[in-house]
């Protein structure tokens, strides 16, 4: 069953736009869990323009599902993860000026560094996922680095879905097969939505986890947070039908 991890960065973005503590990020995360989400994802960036490092520390004792911290493993990020000890860390090669994640790792080119990161985080018992583009070679290289999972960067799938969903998902299927063949777990995230999530899951039913933030929080403006989480869970769990 694919688990739904809700990225709460956008809730922090709204809070930070006005100052103060409205909306309350901690309250929202606890509510999202109570509505059935199976994980909470945060992506602290160096400028703390949405999730702050203090938010990450405050959230850890409040959460009962999987806590996933994603980001570029620079020194300050590494220190935070080793202090908080989430269930999973997702390594993302973000530039400081990136508006949002826009590419996966060139894993072979950064093999030594990524291998050292896997070793570091494994020393605390943290599952390590490496963010990659849909390329089977990247999955195989991530395995060689010692990663436990890869997260497929799904922006291209979302962009191509309306025009030709089979064509859009094909490189993801090939990469997912390569990941499975070499024993890696499989996550996916970026621009997944109520429009395109179910097809992705039904095509790749061994997906372990999807991390969704922007679309889910945007949908909640119209549908309400509880109803939105329920709808995403229904689609995330559609692989149950595919595996029976």
C-alpha positions as CSV (number, residue, x, y, z in Angstrom):
1,X,0.0,0.0,0.0
2,X,1.4,3.4,-0.9
3,X,1.4,5.6,2.1
4,X,0.4,9.3,1.9
5,X,2.9,11.7,3.5
6,X,1.6,15.3,3.5
7,X,4.2,18.0,2.9
8,X,3.2,21.0,5.2
9,X,5.6,23.6,3.8
10,X,2.8,25.6,2.2
11,X,1.0,26.0,5.6
12,X,4.2,27.5,6.9
13,X,4.4,29.8,3.9
14,X,1.0,31.3,4.7
15,X,2.0,31.7,8.3
16,X,5.3,33.4,7.4
17,X,3.6,35.8,5.0
18,X,1.9,37.6,7.9
19,X,4.0,36.8,10.9
20,X,2.7,35.4,14.1
21,X,1.5,31.8,14.3
22,X,-1.6,31.7,12.1
23,X,-2.0,29.1,10.7
24,X,-0.4,27.0,13.4
25,X,1.9,24.5,11.7
26,X,2.0,22.1,14.6
27,X,-1.8,22.1,15.0
28,X,-2.2,21.5,11.3
29,X,0.3,18.6,11.3
30,X,-1.5,16.9,14.2
31,X,-4.9,17.4,12.4
32,X,-3.6,15.9,9.2
33,X,-2.4,12.8,11.0
34,X,-5.8,12.6,12.7
35,X,-7.5,12.7,9.3
36,X,-5.6,9.5,8.3
37,X,-2.4,10.7,6.7
38,X,0.4,8.2,7.2
39,X,3.3,10.6,7.3
40,X,4.3,14.3,7.5
41,X,7.0,15.7,5.3
42,X,8.9,19.0,5.8
43,X,11.6,20.6,3.6
44,X,13.5,23.2,5.6
45,X,15.6,25.5,3.4
46,X,18.5,27.6,4.4
47,X,16.5,30.8,4.3
48,X,13.6,29.3,6.3
49,X,11.1,30.9,4.0
50,X,8.5,28.3,4.9
51,X,9.3,25.5,7.4
52,X,11.8,26.7,10.0
53,X,14.4,24.6,11.7
54,X,12.5,25.4,15.0
55,X,9.3,23.9,13.4
56,X,11.1,20.7,12.7
57,X,12.3,20.4,16.3
58,X,8.8,21.2,17.6
59,X,7.0,18.8,15.4
60,X,9.0,15.7,16.2
61,X,7.5,14.9,19.7
62,X,4.0,15.6,18.4
63,X,3.9,13.2,15.5
64,X,2.9,9.6,15.6
65,X,3.3,8.6,12.0
66,X,6.4,8.7,9.8
67,X,8.3,11.9,9.9
68,X,10.2,12.7,6.6
69,X,12.7,15.5,6.5
70,X,13.9,16.4,3.0
71,X,16.5,18.8,1.8
72,X,20.0,19.4,0.5
73,X,22.3,17.7,3.0
74,X,24.5,20.7,3.8
75,X,26.1,20.9,7.2
76,X,23.2,22.7,9.0
77,X,20.7,20.3,7.5
78,X,22.8,17.3,8.5
79,X,23.0,18.5,12.1
80,X,19.2,19.0,12.3
81,X,18.5,15.6,11.0
82,X,21.0,13.9,13.3
83,X,19.4,15.8,16.2
84,X,15.7,15.2,15.4
85,X,16.2,11.6,14.1
86,X,13.2,11.3,11.7
87,X,12.0,8.0,10.3
88,X,13.3,9.1,6.9
89,X,15.6,11.6,5.3
90,X,15.2,12.5,1.6
91,X,18.3,13.9,0.0
92,X,17.4,16.6,-2.5
93,X,20.0,18.6,-4.5
94,X,18.3,22.0,-4.1
95,X,20.2,25.2,-4.9
96,X,19.7,28.0,-2.4
97,X,17.7,30.1,-4.9
98,X,15.4,27.3,-6.1
99,X,11.7,28.2,-5.8
100,X,11.0,24.5,-5.4
101,X,12.8,21.2,-6.2
102,X,13.6,21.1,-9.9
103,X,15.9,18.1,-10.5
104,X,17.1,14.9,-9.0
105,X,20.7,14.0,-8.2
106,X,23.2,13.0,-10.8
107,X,24.0,10.1,-8.5
108,X,27.1,8.7,-10.2
109,X,28.7,12.1,-10.2
110,X,28.1,12.5,-6.5
111,X,28.5,8.9,-5.5
112,X,31.2,9.5,-2.8
113,X,29.2,12.3,-1.2
114,X,25.9,10.5,-1.2
115,X,27.5,7.3,0.1
116,X,28.9,9.2,3.0
117,X,25.5,10.7,3.7
118,X,23.9,7.2,3.7
119,X,26.5,6.0,6.2
120,X,26.0,9.1,8.4
121,X,22.2,8.9,8.6
122,X,22.2,5.1,8.9
123,X,24.3,5.5,12.0
124,X,21.2,6.9,13.7
125,X,18.9,4.3,12.2
126,X,17.3,6.8,9.7
127,X,16.0,5.4,6.4
128,X,17.7,7.3,3.5
129,X,15.9,8.1,0.2
130,X,17.7,9.8,-2.7
131,X,15.7,12.1,-5.0
132,X,16.2,11.2,-8.6
133,X,14.9,11.9,-12.1
134,X,13.2,9.0,-14.0
135,X,16.4,7.2,-15.2
136,X,17.1,3.6,-14.3
137,X,20.8,4.3,-14.0
138,X,20.1,6.7,-11.2
139,X,18.2,4.1,-9.2
140,X,21.0,1.6,-9.7
141,X,23.6,4.1,-8.6
142,X,21.5,5.0,-5.5
143,X,21.6,1.4,-4.5
144,X,25.4,1.4,-4.9
145,X,25.5,4.4,-2.5
146,X,23.7,2.4,0.2
147,X,20.3,4.2,-0.1
148,X,17.2,2.4,1.2
149,X,14.8,4.1,-1.3
150,X,14.7,6.5,-4.2
151,X,12.1,9.2,-4.6
152,X,11.0,9.8,-8.2
153,X,10.8,13.4,-9.2
154,X,7.4,13.4,-10.8
155,X,7.2,16.9,-12.3
156,X,7.6,15.7,-15.9
157,X,4.9,13.1,-15.4
158,X,2.5,15.7,-14.1
159,X,3.3,18.0,-17.0
160,X,2.8,15.3,-19.6
161,X,-0.2,13.6,-18.0
162,X,-3.0,15.5,-19.8
163,X,-1.5,15.1,-23.3
164,X,-0.5,11.4,-23.1
165,X,-0.5,9.7,-19.7
166,X,1.0,6.4,-20.9
167,X,3.9,8.2,-22.5
168,X,4.3,10.4,-19.4
169,X,4.5,7.5,-17.0
170,X,6.7,5.2,-19.1
171,X,10.1,6.4,-17.9
172,X,8.9,6.3,-14.3
173,X,7.8,2.7,-14.8
174,X,11.2,1.7,-16.2
175,X,12.9,3.4,-13.3
176,X,10.6,1.9,-10.8
177,X,11.2,-1.5,-12.2
178,X,15.0,-1.0,-12.0
179,X,14.6,0.2,-8.4
180,X,12.6,-2.9,-7.5
181,X,15.0,-5.2,-9.3
182,X,17.9,-3.9,-7.2
183,X,16.1,-4.0,-3.9
184,X,15.3,-0.4,-3.4
185,X,12.1,1.0,-1.9
186,X,10.2,3.5,-4.0
187,X,8.8,6.9,-3.2
188,X,7.4,9.6,-5.5
189,X,6.7,13.3,-5.3
190,X,6.3,16.6,-6.9
191,X,3.2,17.9,-8.6
192,X,1.2,14.8,-7.9
193,X,-2.5,15.7,-7.6
194,X,-6.0,14.4,-7.6
195,X,-5.9,14.5,-11.4
196,X,-2.8,12.3,-11.9
197,X,-2.1,10.4,-8.6
198,X,-4.4,7.4,-9.1
199,X,-3.0,6.5,-12.5
200,X,0.5,6.7,-11.3
201,X,-0.2,4.4,-8.4
202,X,-2.2,1.9,-10.5
203,X,0.7,1.8,-13.0
204,X,3.4,1.4,-10.4
205,X,1.5,-0.4,-7.6
206,X,4.6,-1.2,-5.5
207,X,5.1,2.5,-4.7
208,X,5.8,2.7,-1.0
209,X,5.1,6.4,-0.4
210,X,3.9,9.6,-2.1
211,X,4.8,13.0,-0.7
212,X,2.3,15.7,-1.7
213,X,2.1,19.3,-0.5
214,X,1.3,22.1,-2.9
215,X,-1.7,20.4,-4.7
216,X,-3.1,19.0,-1.5
217,X,-3.0,22.2,0.5
218,X,-4.4,24.1,-2.5
219,X,-7.3,21.6,-2.8
220,X,-8.0,22.0,0.9
221,X,-8.9,25.7,0.2
222,X,-11.9,24.4,-1.7
223,X,-12.7,21.0,-0.1
224,X,-11.5,21.4,3.5
225,X,-8.5,19.7,4.9
226,X,-10.2,16.6,6.2
227,X,-12.0,15.9,2.9
228,X,-8.9,16.6,0.9
229,X,-6.8,14.1,2.9
230,X,-9.5,11.5,2.5
231,X,-9.5,11.9,-1.3
232,X,-5.8,11.7,-1.6
233,X,-5.7,8.6,0.6
234,X,-8.3,6.9,-1.6
235,X,-6.1,7.5,-4.6
236,X,-2.9,6.6,-2.9
237,X,-4.4,3.3,-1.7
238,X,-5.7,2.4,-5.2
239,X,-2.7,0.1,-5.6
240,X,-4.5,-2.3,-3.2
241,X,-6.9,-3.1,-6.1
242,X,-4.0,-3.6,-8.5
243,X,-2.2,-6.1,-6.2
244,X,-5.2,-8.3,-5.4
